[in-house]
Amino acid sequence: MSSSLSAMPAGPDRRDPDEVAAQRRRAVRMALWLGMVAAAIYVAFILSGVFAP
């Protein structure tokens, strides 16, 4: 029986620290963008109820 090996390294200590840092920066940036979009939708929802005729 043949086992297929994953392309991902076995542990985080085997990854390039620069690659890990870059991935972390991308993840933080994406989380901030999604947070801002969610906050904008929330504010729009609140304002639509406040200013409804």
trRosetta pair geometry for C-beta under 8 A, 3 or more apart (Angstrom, degrees):
i j d omega theta_ij theta_ji phi_ij phi_ji
9 12 7.8 131 89 -89 115 20
9 14 4.0 -154 173 91 142 122
9 15 5.6 -168 38 -64 142 77
10 14 6.2 64 48 10 76 148
11 14 5.3 99 64 -1 75 101
12 15 5.8 -47 -161 16 49 115
12 20 7.2 78 -167 -108 95 139
15 19 5.9 -112 169 76 100 118
15 20 5.3 106 112 -56 125 107
16 19 4.0 78 73 5 102 111
16 20 6.9 -176 88 -10 53 83
17 20 5.6 -53 -146 37 35 113
17 21 6.2 35 155 -19 67 105
18 21 5.7 -53 -146 37 31 111
18 22 6.3 32 154 -19 65 106
19 22 5.8 -54 -146 37 30 110
19 23 6.3 29 154 -18 64 106
20 23 5.8 -55 -147 37 30 110
20 24 6.3 32 153 -21 64 107
21 24 5.6 -53 -147 36 31 113
21 25 6.5 34 153 -20 64 103
22 25 5.7 -51 -149 34 33 112
22 26 6.5 32 152 -17 64 104
23 26 5.7 -53 -150 37 33 111
23 27 6.3 34 152 -20 65 107
24 27 5.6 -55 -147 37 32 112
24 28 6.3 31 155 -18 66 105
25 28 5.8 -54 -146 37 30 109
25 29 6.2 31 155 -19 65 108
26 29 5.7 -55 -146 38 30 112
26 30 6.3 29 156 -18 65 107
27 30 5.8 -54 -146 37 30 109
27 31 6.3 31 154 -20 64 107
28 31 5.7 -54 -147 37 31 112
28 32 6.4 32 154 -19 64 105
29 32 5.8 -54 -150 35 30 111
29 33 6.5 30 153 -17 64 105
30 33 5.7 -53 -148 37 33 111
30 34 6.3 29 156 -16 66 107
31 34 5.9 -56 -145 40 30 108
31 35 6.2 34 154 -22 64 108
32 35 5.6 -54 -146 36 30 114
32 36 6.4 30 155 -19 64 104
33 36 5.8 -56 -150 35 30 109
33 37 6.4 29 154 -17 65 106
34 37 5.7 -53 -147 37 34 111
34 38 6.2 34 154 -19 66 106
35 38 5.7 -55 -146 38 30 111
35 39 6.2 30 155 -18 65 106
36 39 5.7 -53 -145 38 31 111
36 40 6.3 34 154 -21 65 105
37 40 5.7 -54 -147 35 31 112
37 41 6.4 30 154 -17 64 105
38 41 5.8 -54 -148 37 31 110
38 42 6.3 34 152 -21 64 107
39 42 5.5 -54 -147 37 32 115
39 43 6.3 31 155 -18 66 105
40 43 5.8 -53 -145 38 30 109
40 44 6.2 31 155 -18 64 107
41 44 5.7 -55 -146 39 30 112
41 45 6.3 34 153 -23 64 105
42 45 5.7 -54 -150 33 29 113
42 46 6.5 26 154 -15 64 105
43 46 5.8 -54 -148 38 33 110
43 47 6.1 27 156 -14 67 110
44 47 5.8 -57 -140 43 29 108
44 48 6.1 35 158 -27 65 106
45 48 5.9 -52 -146 30 27 112
45 49 7.0 20 155 -12 59 105
46 49 6.1 -64 -160 37 32 106
46 50 6.3 25 150 -18 68 111
47 50 5.5 -56 -139 38 37 111
47 51 5.8 5 171 6 73 112
48 51 6.8 -64 -130 52 22 88
48 52 6.3 49 159 -60 58 96
49 52 5.9 -29 -145 -10 28 119
